[in-house]
Amino acid sequence: MTIKYPDGHQFHRQSGFVSHHNDAVNFSNRGMTLEAELNKSNNYYLKQEIAVIHKKPTPIQIVSVDYPKRSAARIKEAYFRKASTTDYNGVYQGHYIDFDAKETTNKTSFPLKNFHQHQIEHMRECLKQKGICFAIIKFVNDQSVFLLKATDLIDYWDHQQLGGRKSIPRKTIEEIGVEIPYQINPILPYLHAVDSIIE
């Protein structure tokens, strides 16, 4: 399927980045993408009345569909109706929560090209309204997951725009981020890390 952005250019998966959208990926003994882990965790938070956080739908305009038979329709071409912002938003303890989830196969750093300018600008706008914004980053090679505050992400993004490095070293993420250890329920207890931002 071909998917295009609102300005007409084609969407391409970025190298060094594992998409968290609809890929059947089996990493180590997890077998779940970051998106699936977050969706499962958010479902737990909802059922336990801890938080109401959902994945934002991505609106697309379908242009061409192949109908080989009635039960097997296949989208051949589609466009993003508008540039996406971040992946998730909701409410936790009276706070507006807004964040993006990214996976990388890079072992030593997180490439900033995994973000787009409009996502960074969306985070800036949310921060102006005193929302809690962050990124959840997963290093798929060793299944390590970190919460990185939007303010830190934006600092690195702005530095990159001025000619600085195009990635955030993993060691830096370990120092300034909050690691999210896996557990049973929820599988990714990322709201514990959010508590550190609230405090």
C-alpha positions as CSV (number, residue, x, y, z in Angstrom):
1,M,0.0,0.0,0.0
2,T,1.2,3.5,-0.9
3,I,0.6,6.2,1.8
4,K,1.3,9.8,1.1
5,Y,1.6,13.0,3.3
6,P,-0.8,15.9,2.8
7,D,1.7,17.7,0.6
8,G,1.8,14.6,-1.8
9,H,5.2,13.2,-1.0
10,Q,5.4,9.5,-0.3
11,F,5.8,8.1,3.2
12,H,9.0,6.0,3.6
13,R,10.0,3.9,6.6
14,Q,13.1,5.4,8.1
15,S,16.3,3.3,8.3
16,G,17.3,2.4,11.9
17,F,13.7,2.6,12.9
18,V,11.3,-0.2,13.6
19,S,7.7,1.0,12.9
20,H,5.3,0.4,15.7
21,H,2.4,0.3,13.3
22,N,0.9,-3.1,12.2
23,D,4.1,-5.0,11.8
24,A,4.3,-8.6,13.0
25,V,7.6,-8.3,14.9
26,N,9.0,-10.8,17.3
27,F,11.7,-9.3,19.5
28,S,13.5,-11.6,21.9
29,N,11.0,-13.2,24.2
30,R,8.6,-10.3,24.1
31,G,6.9,-10.8,20.8
32,M,5.2,-7.4,21.1
33,T,5.8,-4.1,19.5
34,L,6.1,-1.0,21.8
35,E,2.6,0.1,20.5
36,A,1.1,-3.2,21.6
37,E,2.7,-3.0,25.0
38,L,1.5,0.5,25.5
39,N,-2.0,-0.3,24.3
40,K,-2.2,-3.2,26.7
41,S,-0.9,-1.1,29.6
42,N,-3.4,1.7,28.8
43,N,-6.2,-0.9,28.8
44,Y,-5.1,-1.9,32.3
45,Y,-4.9,1.7,33.5
46,L,-8.4,2.3,32.1
47,K,-9.9,-0.8,33.7
48,Q,-8.3,0.0,37.1
49,E,-9.5,3.6,36.8
50,I,-6.0,4.9,37.0
51,A,-5.9,6.9,33.8
52,V,-7.7,7.4,30.5
53,I,-5.1,7.4,27.7
54,H,-5.7,6.3,24.2
55,K,-3.8,6.0,20.9
56,K,-4.8,8.7,18.5
57,P,-6.2,7.4,15.2
58,T,-4.4,8.5,12.1
59,P,-6.9,9.9,9.5
60,I,-6.2,8.8,6.0
61,Q,-7.9,9.5,2.6
62,I,-8.3,6.3,0.6
63,V,-7.6,7.0,-3.1
64,S,-7.4,3.6,-4.8
65,V,-8.8,0.2,-3.7
66,D,-8.3,-3.2,-5.5
67,Y,-11.3,-5.5,-5.3
68,P,-10.1,-8.9,-6.5
69,K,-13.1,-10.3,-4.7
70,R,-15.6,-9.0,-2.3
71,S,-14.0,-10.5,0.8
72,A,-10.5,-9.4,-0.1
73,A,-10.5,-5.6,-0.7
74,R,-7.0,-4.1,-0.7
75,I,-6.1,-0.5,-0.3
76,K,-3.6,0.4,-3.1
77,E,-3.1,4.1,-2.4
78,A,-3.9,6.4,0.4
79,Y,-2.9,9.9,1.8
80,F,-2.5,11.1,5.3
81,R,-5.3,13.8,5.6
82,K,-3.0,15.9,7.8
83,A,0.4,15.6,9.4
84,S,0.2,13.4,12.5
85,T,1.1,14.9,15.9
86,T,1.9,12.4,18.7
87,D,0.8,8.8,19.2
88,Y,-1.1,9.0,22.6
89,N,-3.0,11.4,24.7
90,G,-5.3,11.4,27.7
91,V,-5.8,12.3,31.3
92,Y,-4.0,11.2,34.4
93,Q,-4.6,12.6,37.9
94,G,-6.1,15.7,36.5
95,H,-3.1,16.3,34.1
96,Y,-3.2,16.3,30.3
97,I,-0.8,13.6,29.0
98,D,0.6,13.7,25.5
99,F,3.4,11.5,24.2
100,D,5.0,9.7,21.3
101,A,6.4,6.1,21.2
102,K,9.4,5.2,19.1
103,E,11.5,2.1,18.7
104,T,15.0,1.9,17.3
105,T,17.4,-0.9,16.4
106,N,20.3,1.4,17.0
107,K,22.3,0.1,20.1
108,T,24.2,3.3,21.1
109,S,22.0,6.2,20.3
110,F,18.5,7.3,19.3
111,P,18.3,9.0,15.8
112,L,16.4,12.2,15.9
113,K,15.2,11.6,12.3
114,N,12.6,9.3,13.9
115,F,10.7,12.5,14.8
116,H,9.2,15.1,12.5
117,Q,9.2,18.9,12.9
118,H,5.4,19.0,13.3
119,Q,5.6,16.5,16.2
120,I,8.2,18.6,18.0
121,E,6.1,21.7,17.4
122,H,3.0,19.9,18.8
123,M,4.9,19.1,21.9
124,R,6.0,22.7,22.3
125,E,2.4,23.8,22.1
126,C,1.3,21.3,24.7
127,L,4.0,22.3,27.0
128,K,2.9,26.0,26.7
129,Q,-0.5,24.8,28.0
130,K,1.2,23.0,30.9
131,G,0.5,19.6,29.5
132,I,2.8,16.7,30.4
133,C,4.7,15.7,27.2
134,F,7.3,13.1,26.7
135,A,8.6,10.3,24.4
136,I,8.8,6.6,25.2
137,I,11.8,5.2,23.5
138,K,12.5,1.4,23.1
139,F,15.9,0.0,22.2
140,V,14.7,-3.2,20.6
141,N,18.0,-5.1,20.8
142,D,18.0,-5.4,24.5
143,Q,14.3,-4.5,25.2
144,S,15.2,-1.4,27.2
145,V,12.5,1.3,27.5
146,F,12.9,4.9,28.7
147,L,10.7,7.9,29.2
148,L,12.4,11.1,27.9
149,K,10.8,14.4,28.8
150,A,9.7,16.6,25.9
151,T,11.8,19.4,27.2
152,D,15.0,17.3,26.9
153,L,14.0,16.0,23.4
154,I,13.3,19.5,22.2
155,D,16.7,20.7,23.4
156,Y,18.4,18.0,21.4
157,W,16.2,18.7,18.4
158,D,16.9,22.4,18.5
159,H,20.7,21.8,18.9
160,Q,20.5,19.5,15.8
161,Q,18.8,22.2,13.8
162,L,21.8,24.4,14.6
163,G,24.2,21.8,13.3
164,G,24.6,19.7,16.4
165,R,24.6,15.9,16.5
166,K,21.7,14.1,14.8
167,S,21.1,11.6,17.6
168,I,20.8,11.4,21.4
169,P,23.5,9.1,22.9
170,R,22.0,6.1,24.7
171,K,24.1,7.0,27.7
172,T,22.5,10.4,27.9
173,I,19.0,8.9,27.7
174,E,20.0,6.6,30.6
175,E,21.2,9.6,32.6
176,I,18.4,12.1,31.9
177,G,15.5,9.7,31.1
178,V,13.6,7.3,33.4
179,E,13.9,3.6,32.7
180,I,10.6,1.7,32.6
181,P,11.1,-1.9,33.7
182,Y,8.8,-4.6,32.4
183,Q,6.3,-6.2,34.8
184,I,3.1,-8.2,34.6
185,N,0.3,-5.7,35.1
186,P,0.7,-3.3,33.5
187,I,3.4,-4.7,31.2
188,L,4.9,-1.2,30.8
189,P,4.2,0.8,34.0
190,Y,5.2,4.1,32.4
191,L,2.9,6.2,34.7
192,H,5.5,5.6,37.5
193,A,7.9,7.6,35.3
194,V,5.2,10.2,34.7
195,D,4.9,10.6,38.5
196,S,8.5,11.8,38.6
197,I,7.6,14.6,36.1
198,I,4.5,15.6,38.1
199,E,6.5,15.7,41.3
